Amino acid sequence: MTYTMRIERDVPMEMRDGTILRADIYRPNDDQQHPAILSRFMFKAFGRIFNLEIISASYAGYALVSQVCRGRGTSDGQWAGQYSASIEGMDGYDSVEWIASQKWCDGNVGMLGYSHGGGFTWMAAMQNPPHLKAIAPWSSGVTGGQRVGVPMVSGNTIQLMNSLLWMTNEATDVVNRLEREGHDVSEMRRILAWAQNNPEEYFNFLPLKDMPFANFERIGQMWKWRLHGTQEAGREGEKTYEKVMVPASHLTGWYDGGGIGPVQSFKNMRKLGGTRHARENQHLLIGPWSHAVLLNHLGDINFGSAAAVSLTGDPLPSKFALDFFDKYLKGIDNKLPAVRYFVMNQNQWHEADDWPPQQTQWRRFFLHSQGHANTAAGDGLLTGDEPASEPADTFVYDPLHPVPTIGGPMTSTIAGYGFVQGPLEQYHIEKRADVLCYTTPELNNDMEITGGPLEIHIFAATSARSTDYTAKLVDVYPDGRSHNIAEGIVRTGVLKSVEHPGSVNPAEIYEYVIGMGHTSLLFRRGHRIRIDISSSNFPLYDRNMNTGNPIGEDAKGIPAMQTIYHQSDFASYIDLPVISE
C-alpha cells in the first residue's frame, strides 16, 4: 500500500471577531476522518511541528495543523504579546472548534506547543473548548496566573538574554508588516541590524530603557513590556489549573531556561486539575536538553544516543508525543509512565510515579571557610557538619564588570551571538575574586542527585540598597575540570512595582533562598560537589546596578561589598535530593 499525504498551505480560519488566521494543514490523503493536532506559534512549521515529525505523525493517522497566531506571518490582525492573555485563549478555542467541524476531522483535537506556543496551548485549554481532548505544552508552564505569555522572570530579575533575543525576532516581523503597509522602516532595519551584528554592544548597552529601538513607538511598547516583565505576575487568587480539564504532556530539559515551569505545572495539575480525568493523567519527560535543543550532545558533554533516540530508532520526543496522543485522542491503551527522567553521567532513563521520585532523601550540606572562599583555590568547604564560629566571606560586586554567563539554561537562538548552552567548563569563572567556591572532599562512592526544586539558603549582607546573589551547583572532576549543573539568582528586597522597587538595609543580615530548578545527575566516585556564590550571571540575567532604582534606569552602577555568613546563628546551606541505593 502506498501512503500519500495531503498538504494545504495558508488555509484561512476565521476567528469570532472576524480576524483571519492562516495555517498549513498536513493530513493523510484519503477520505477518512482523523484526530487532529493543532500547533499555534509565531511562524509556521517546516518538516516538523516543534519536535513532532510531521511525516511520522501523518503516517500514524493524524491531521496536523500549523497555525500562525494573529499579527504574525501571513495571519491578519496585530501582534501584541503584552495582550496575549486576553487574545490567544479565544483564538485557540475558535481554532480547535474550527478544526473539529472539518469533514476530515473525527472530532478529537489535541494541541502541541513549545515555549511561547506552549503558553498559547495553556491559554486555549483554560477556555475549555469542547473538542479539545489533550494538550502537550512543552517547555512552558502555568507559573504566572493567566498571563502565561509574560517574559521569563527569575528571582525578581528578568532573563535579559532571552528578552533581548526575542526582541529582534518580534521586531523583525513587526517591521516587515509595517513595510508592507507602506511605512518607511529603513531606520528600524538599521537599528535591528546593529543589534544582530554587534552582540557585545547590544547586550552591554546602558541604560536598558534607552535601547535604540525603544524610540520607535510599536517596538518601544514591546521592549517596555519585556523590560518590566517582573510586574506581570498573576493576580492573587486567580484560577489557572482548575480551568484545565484534559490530560497534559509536559516536557523540559535540565538546561532549559523555562525548566521549572513544566515541572510545577505537572505537579499542580495533579493536585488542582479541573477534572479527575485531568488530575490522573499528567505525564512528564525530562531529558539532558536545553530550550528546544533535544539532542544527545549539549555543551561539553555527550550524553549517549539514548538521550535523543527511542528504542525503536525514532526521535524520542516525537515518539513521546505520538504515544501520548495515541492514548488520549485514539483511545489506545498504551502504558505511559507518569514521569520519565534522564540521569546525567549515568546516561540512562528512569521512570517514577511522581516528582521527585519517592525514594528521594534530602541531605543537608553546609557552607564553610576561614574567610577566604574566593576562587576555586580558596578555602571554601561544603560538608554535612553544621558550622560553629567561622569568619564570613566577602567580595566586591561591580556591575560594570559582572561575572559572565558561561553555559547554563538559554534559549535555542543564541548560537549566532557567541553563547553556548548547557554544561561548560567553569574554570574562568571560578578564578575570579568575586566568585566564592564551596567544595566537598572527594566522594568515596557514587552519589545520585535527583529531584527538586533545588534551593540554597544563604545569610548575607550588602552595602547596597538592592543587589543580587547567584548560585551554581557544579560537578568537579578528579582532574579539576568543573561543569555547571544547575543555577539561579535572587534579587534582594521585594520589587513591588516599577515605580517603587524594594530595598534592604545596608549591612543588615538577611536570609535569601536561591532557587536553582531541578536536576538528575550521578556524581561519580572521586568527583566533588561544589557551590559557587556570586552576584551576577550576565547577560543571562539583567545585572543589578546596586542603586535601588527600577530595572533599566541606570547608566552607571555602584560597586557593592557582599558578605556571606556561615556560623551557628547564620548557617548557610543547601539541601540536595539524594537517591539512596
TIBAKOL-711892 format. One record per residue (C-alpha): x, y, z; residue in one letter. Coordinates in steps of 0.2 Angstrom, whole numbers, padded with zeros to 4 digits, always signed. Layout:
<pts>
XYZA
...
</pts>
This chain:
<pts>
+0000+0000+0000M
+0007+0017-0005T
+0005+0031+0008Y
+0002+0049+0002T
+0000+0065+0012M
-0011+0080+0008R
-0003+0097+0011I
-0014+0113+0011E
-0005+0130+0013R
-0011+0146+0021D
-0029+0139+0024V
-0040+0153+0031P
-0048+0151+0048M
-0060+0164+0054E
-0060+0169+0072M
-0075+0176+0082R
-0071+0194+0079D
-0069+0191+0060G
-0050+0191+0060T
-0042+0178+0048I
-0028+0167+0054L
-0019+0155+0042R
-0012+0138+0044A
-0003+0124+0035D
-0013+0108+0036I
-0004+0091+0034Y
-0016+0075+0034R
-0017+0058+0026P
-0023+0059+0008N
-0039+0049+0010D
-0057+0052+0013D
-0057+0046+0031Q
-0059+0056+0047Q
-0044+0058+0058H
-0039+0065+0075P
-0030+0082+0074A
-0016+0090+0082I
-0015+0109+0082L
+0000+0120+0085S
-0001+0139+0086R
+0015+0149+0085F
+0023+0165+0078M
+0028+0156+0062F
+0024+0140+0053K
+0032+0123+0054A
+0044+0115+0041F
+0047+0097+0042G
+0041+0095+0060R
+0030+0104+0072I
+0042+0108+0086F
+0049+0091+0089N
+0035+0081+0082L
+0039+0074+0065E
+0026+0079+0053I
+0028+0064+0041I
+0028+0051+0055S
+0013+0059+0063A
+0003+0060+0047S
+0008+0042+0043Y
+0001+0037+0061A
-0016+0044+0055G
-0016+0062+0062Y
-0020+0078+0054A
-0008+0092+0059L
-0012+0110+0059V
+0002+0123+0060S
-0006+0140+0063Q
+0002+0157+0064V
-0005+0167+0078C
-0013+0184+0074R
-0002+0198+0068G
+0012+0187+0063R
+0017+0180+0046G
+0003+0178+0035T
-0011+0179+0048S
-0021+0195+0049D
-0023+0206+0065G
-0010+0214+0075Q
+0003+0205+0086W
+0004+0212+0104A
+0012+0200+0116G
+0008+0210+0131Q
-0011+0207+0127Y
-0009+0189+0123S
-0018+0183+0139A
-0034+0190+0133S
-0032+0186+0114I
-0023+0169+0112E
-0036+0159+0123G
-0050+0165+0112M
-0041+0162+0096D
-0036+0144+0102G
-0053+0140+0107Y
-0060+0146+0090D
-0046+0136+0081S
-0050+0120+0090V
-0068+0121+0086E
-0065+0126+0068W
-0054+0110+0066I
-0067+0099+0074A
-0080+0105+0061S
-0070+0100+0046Q
-0075+0084+0037K
-0058+0077+0038W
-0058+0078+0057C
-0066+0065+0069D
-0069+0077+0082G
-0054+0073+0093N
-0042+0088+0094V
-0026+0089+0103G
-0014+0104+0105M
+0005+0104+0105L
+0016+0119+0108G
+0034+0123+0113Y
+0039+0138+0123S
+0028+0153+0118H
+0017+0140+0109G
+0016+0130+0125G
+0009+0146+0133G
-0004+0148+0119F
-0009+0130+0122T
-0012+0133+0141W
-0022+0148+0137M
-0033+0139+0125A
-0035+0124+0137A
-0041+0137+0151M
-0055+0142+0139Q
-0061+0123+0139N
-0066+0121+0120P
-0077+0106+0119P
-0067+0096+0107H
-0050+0098+0115L
-0045+0081+0122K
-0027+0083+0127A
-0013+0095+0127I
+0006+0095+0126A
+0013+0112+0132P
+0031+0108+0131W
+0044+0119+0139S
+0031+0130+0146S
+0021+0131+0162G
+0007+0140+0170V
+0018+0149+0183T
+0011+0167+0181G
-0008+0166+0183G
-0017+0168+0167Q
-0004+0179+0160R
+0006+0164+0153V
+0015+0174+0139G
+0024+0186+0151V
+0043+0187+0149P
+0053+0175+0159M
+0057+0181+0177V
+0069+0173+0189S
+0071+0178+0207G
+0063+0195+0203N
+0076+0198+0189T
+0072+0197+0171I
+0080+0184+0159Q
+0089+0198+0149L
+0097+0187+0136M
+0080+0179+0132N
+0072+0196+0131S
+0085+0204+0120L
+0085+0189+0108L
+0066+0189+0107W
+0065+0207+0104M
+0075+0206+0087T
+0064+0191+0082N
+0047+0200+0086E
+0053+0217+0080A
+0058+0210+0063T
+0041+0203+0060D
+0033+0220+0065V
+0045+0229+0054V
+0041+0218+0039N
+0022+0221+0042R
+0024+0240+0043L
+0034+0240+0027E
+0020+0230+0018R
+0008+0244+0024E
+0019+0257+0016G
+0029+0264+0031H
+0047+0269+0029D
+0056+0257+0040V
+0074+0260+0034S
+0080+0267+0051E
+0071+0252+0060M
+0080+0240+0050R
+0097+0249+0053R
+0094+0248+0072I
+0089+0229+0071L
+0105+0226+0060A
+0116+0234+0073W
+0108+0223+0087A
+0110+0207+0077Q
+0128+0211+0071N
+0135+0219+0086N
+0130+0207+0100P
+0143+0214+0113E
+0137+0232+0111E
+0119+0226+0111Y
+0120+0216+0127F
+0130+0229+0136N
+0120+0244+0131F
+0115+0256+0146L
+0103+0261+0151P
+0092+0247+0146L
+0077+0258+0144K
+0085+0269+0131D
+0090+0254+0120M
+0090+0262+0102P
+0074+0253+0096F
+0064+0260+0111A
+0062+0276+0101N
+0051+0268+0088F
+0033+0268+0096E
+0027+0250+0091R
+0044+0241+0095I
+0046+0253+0111G
+0030+0246+0118Q
+0036+0228+0116M
+0053+0232+0124W
+0045+0241+0139K
+0034+0226+0142W
+0049+0214+0142R
+0059+0226+0152L
+0046+0227+0166H
+0041+0208+0165G
+0043+0207+0184T
+0027+0217+0185Q
+0016+0205+0175E
+0014+0192+0189A
-0003+0183+0190G
-0016+0191+0201R
-0019+0185+0219E
-0032+0171+0219G
-0033+0169+0200E
-0038+0151+0195K
-0027+0143+0182T
-0025+0124+0184Y
-0043+0122+0189E
-0048+0128+0172K
-0039+0114+0163V
-0050+0099+0160M
-0039+0087+0150V
-0023+0077+0151P
-0007+0085+0148A
+0011+0080+0142S
+0025+0091+0150H
+0042+0091+0143L
+0058+0100+0148T
+0077+0099+0150G
+0089+0100+0164W
+0096+0115+0155Y
+0080+0123+0149D
+0078+0141+0154G
+0059+0138+0157G
+0063+0121+0165G
+0054+0124+0182I
+0038+0129+0174G
+0033+0112+0166P
+0038+0103+0182V
+0027+0115+0193Q
+0013+0113+0181S
+0014+0094+0181F
+0013+0094+0200K
+0000+0107+0201N
-0011+0099+0188M
-0011+0083+0198R
-0017+0092+0213K
-0028+0106+0205L
-0033+0100+0188G
-0051+0104+0184G
-0057+0086+0182T
-0052+0069+0189R
-0048+0063+0171H
-0035+0078+0170A
-0028+0075+0188R
-0024+0057+0185E
-0017+0058+0168N
-0002+0070+0168Q
+0015+0065+0161H
+0032+0072+0162L
+0048+0069+0152L
+0064+0077+0157I
+0080+0075+0147G
+0098+0082+0146P
+0092+0096+0135W
+0092+0114+0133S
+0077+0125+0126H
+0071+0117+0110A
+0088+0108+0108V
+0083+0090+0111L
+0099+0081+0105L
+0111+0069+0114N
+0126+0082+0114H
+0125+0098+0124L
+0139+0110+0129G
+0154+0100+0133D
+0145+0083+0136I
+0139+0069+0125N
+0125+0060+0134F
+0124+0045+0123G
+0112+0040+0109S
+0098+0036+0122A
+0097+0054+0126A
+0088+0058+0110A
+0083+0042+0101V
+0070+0030+0107S
+0072+0011+0107L
+0063+0010+0090T
+0075+0022+0082G
+0063+0036+0082D
+0067+0053+0088P
+0062+0051+0107L
+0052+0067+0109P
+0042+0064+0093S
+0038+0046+0099K
+0034+0053+0116F
+0021+0065+0108A
+0013+0051+0097L
+0012+0039+0112D
+0003+0052+0122F
-0009+0057+0108F
-0012+0039+0103D
-0018+0036+0121K
-0029+0052+0123Y
-0035+0055+0105L
-0037+0037+0099K
-0040+0028+0115G
-0025+0016+0113I
-0021+0008+0129D
-0003+0011+0130N
+0007+0012+0146K
+0014+0029+0149L
+0024+0032+0165P
+0019+0047+0175A
+0037+0053+0175V
+0052+0048+0164R
+0068+0057+0168Y
+0087+0055+0162F
+0101+0053+0174V
+0116+0063+0168M
+0133+0055+0169N
+0124+0038+0171Q
+0116+0042+0154N
+0101+0031+0157Q
+0082+0034+0158W
+0072+0030+0173H
+0053+0030+0177E
+0044+0036+0193A
+0026+0038+0199D
+0029+0056+0205D
+0042+0070+0205W
+0053+0070+0215P
+0054+0051+0215P
+0048+0043+0231Q
+0065+0036+0235Q
+0072+0054+0236T
+0080+0058+0253Q
+0085+0076+0256W
+0103+0078+0263R
+0109+0095+0270R
+0126+0102+0266F
+0133+0117+0275F
+0145+0131+0268L
+0161+0133+0277H
+0178+0143+0276S
+0190+0153+0286Q
+0185+0169+0277G
+0194+0165+0260H
+0182+0155+0249A
+0186+0167+0235N
+0190+0157+0219T
+0191+0138+0217A
+0209+0139+0225A
+0201+0146+0241G
+0197+0138+0257D
+0178+0136+0255G
+0171+0119+0260L
+0154+0110+0258L
+0151+0097+0271T
+0137+0089+0281G
+0143+0097+0298D
+0135+0112+0305E
+0146+0127+0307P
+0151+0135+0324A
+0161+0150+0324S
+0168+0154+0307E
+0173+0171+0299P
+0162+0177+0285A
+0167+0178+0266D
+0167+0194+0257T
+0169+0200+0239F
+0165+0216+0229V
+0152+0215+0215Y
+0155+0228+0202D
+0140+0229+0190P
+0151+0236+0176L
+0162+0220+0177H
+0149+0207+0180P
+0153+0188+0180V
+0149+0182+0163P
+0137+0169+0158T
+0146+0153+0154I
+0134+0139+0148G
+0118+0135+0158G
+0100+0137+0153P
+0097+0148+0137M
+0086+0149+0123T
+0090+0140+0106S
+0093+0156+0097T
+0109+0162+0105I
+0122+0152+0094A
+0124+0167+0082G
+0128+0178+0097Y
+0143+0168+0103G
+0135+0159+0118F
+0134+0140+0121V
+0120+0131+0131Q
+0122+0118+0144G
+0136+0111+0154P
+0153+0120+0151L
+0170+0121+0159E
+0169+0135+0173Q
+0187+0137+0176Y
+0187+0155+0170H
+0173+0159+0182I
+0180+0151+0197E
+0196+0160+0197K
+0188+0177+0199R
+0189+0185+0216A
+0170+0189+0216D
+0166+0171+0215V
+0165+0161+0231L
+0168+0142+0229C
+0162+0129+0242Y
+0168+0111+0238T
+0166+0094+0246T
+0180+0082+0248P
+0182+0069+0235E
+0167+0057+0236L
+0171+0039+0241N
+0156+0032+0232N
+0144+0037+0218D
+0130+0049+0223M
+0115+0052+0213E
+0106+0069+0215I
+0089+0068+0208T
+0074+0080+0212G
+0070+0097+0216G
+0067+0111+0217P
+0085+0114+0222L
+0086+0129+0234E
+0101+0136+0243I
+0099+0146+0259H
+0112+0160+0262I
+0114+0173+0275F
+0121+0188+0268A
+0123+0207+0270A
+0127+0220+0257T
+0132+0238+0257S
+0119+0242+0243A
+0101+0246+0244R
+0097+0232+0232S
+0108+0219+0224T
+0108+0201+0218D
+0115+0184+0224Y
+0118+0170+0212T
+0122+0152+0215A
+0128+0137+0204K
+0128+0118+0208L
+0144+0112+0200V
+0152+0094+0196D
+0171+0094+0199V
+0181+0081+0191Y
+0196+0072+0198P
+0207+0082+0186D
+0200+0099+0191G
+0188+0102+0177R
+0171+0109+0183S
+0154+0109+0174H
+0139+0118+0179N
+0123+0108+0184I
+0110+0120+0190A
+0109+0138+0194E
+0099+0153+0200G
+0098+0170+0206I
+0088+0181+0218V
+0086+0200+0220R
+0086+0207+0237T
+0071+0216+0243G
+0053+0214+0236V
+0050+0223+0219L
+0033+0229+0222K
+0031+0240+0207S
+0042+0248+0193V
+0040+0265+0202E
+0043+0258+0220H
+0057+0244+0219P
+0061+0235+0235G
+0077+0239+0245S
+0086+0232+0260V
+0095+0240+0275N
+0114+0240+0271P
+0124+0229+0282A
+0109+0220+0289E
+0110+0201+0288I
+0095+0193+0278Y
+0092+0175+0273E
+0090+0173+0255Y
+0083+0157+0246V
+0090+0155+0228I
+0080+0143+0218G
+0090+0133+0205M
+0077+0122+0197G
+0078+0103+0196H
+0091+0091+0190T
+0096+0072+0190S
+0115+0068+0189L
+0126+0055+0196L
+0141+0062+0204F
+0154+0049+0201R
+0166+0042+0215R
+0182+0054+0215G
+0172+0069+0210H
+0167+0083+0221R
+0151+0094+0223I
+0154+0112+0223R
+0143+0128+0226I
+0148+0144+0218D
+0141+0160+0225I
+0142+0177+0217S
+0131+0192+0212S
+0129+0191+0193S
+0127+0180+0179N
+0127+0192+0164F
+0119+0193+0151P
+0108+0178+0156L
+0100+0189+0169Y
+0100+0208+0170D
+0114+0215+0181R
+0108+0224+0197N
+0116+0241+0197M
+0115+0242+0216N
+0106+0258+0216T
+0089+0253+0221G
+0082+0261+0205N
+0069+0251+0194P
+0076+0239+0181I
+0083+0248+0166G
+0085+0266+0173E
+0104+0266+0177D
+0118+0270+0165A
+0131+0268+0179K
+0131+0256+0194G
+0138+0256+0211I
+0151+0243+0217P
+0144+0233+0232A
+0153+0224+0246M
+0145+0207+0249Q
+0146+0197+0264T
+0141+0178+0265I
+0139+0171+0283Y
+0141+0153+0289H
+0141+0152+0308Q
+0130+0145+0321S
+0117+0158+0320D
+0118+0161+0301F
+0122+0144+0294A
+0121+0145+0275S
+0116+0128+0267Y
+0109+0118+0253I
+0098+0103+0254D
+0102+0090+0240L
+0090+0077+0234P
+0100+0061+0236V
+0094+0044+0229I
+0099+0030+0241S
+0104+0013+0235E
</pts>
